Amino acid sequence: MSNSLKVVIDFIVLAILYTVVFFNRWKTKGKSKLLVNTVMYVYISLVLYVTLMPIVVSLPFIFNHP
């Protein structure tokens, strides 16, 4: 599986998590809260992508190195 496909799958999971869990909760609190929380969710997702996802992707191959 190519690396870009793994990244796309991770972002799809994050998008599903956002729509199923967070969007309905935040939508009831008003548009300004929805906007702020959505921007913060995107920011945290990108920080996790930069810091943790390279580690998670390499975990299956941790014992398969030269």
C-alpha positions in Angstrom: 0.0 0.0 0.0 1.5 3.3 -1.0 2.2 6.0 1.6 -0.2 8.5 0.1 -3.1 6.0 0.3 -2.4 5.5 4.0 -2.5 9.2 4.6 -5.8 9.6 2.7 -7.3 6.7 4.7 -6.2 8.5 8.0 -7.8 11.8 6.9 -11.0 10.0 5.9 -11.2 8.4 9.3 -10.7 11.9 10.9 -13.4 13.4 8.7 -15.8 10.6 9.6 -15.0 11.1 13.3 -15.7 14.8 12.9 -19.0 14.4 11.2 -20.3 11.6 13.4 -19.2 12.8 16.8 -18.3 16.5 16.9 -20.3 18.3 14.1 -23.8 17.8 15.6 -22.6 18.7 19.1 -20.9 21.9 18.0 -23.7 22.9 15.5 -26.2 23.3 18.3 -23.9 25.8 20.1 -24.0 28.3 17.3 -22.1 29.2 14.2 -19.2 31.0 15.8 -18.5 28.0 18.2 -18.8 25.7 15.2 -16.2 27.7 13.3 -13.8 28.0 16.1 -14.1 24.3 17.1 -13.7 23.2 13.5 -10.6 25.2 12.9 -9.1 23.9 16.2 -10.0 20.3 15.1 -8.3 20.8 11.7 -5.2 22.3 13.5 -5.0 19.4 16.0 -5.4 16.9 13.1 -2.6 18.5 11.2 -0.3 18.6 14.2 -1.0 14.9 14.8 -0.3 14.2 11.2 3.1 15.9 11.3 4.1 14.4 14.7 2.4 11.0 15.1 1.4 9.6 11.8 4.9 9.0 10.5 5.5 6.8 13.6 2.2 4.9 13.2 2.9 4.3 9.5 6.3 2.8 10.3 5.2 0.6 13.2 4.3 -2.4 11.1 7.8 -2.4 9.7 9.6 -1.8 13.0 11.2 -5.3 13.1 11.7 -5.5 9.3 14.8 -3.3 9.0 18.3 -4.2 7.8 
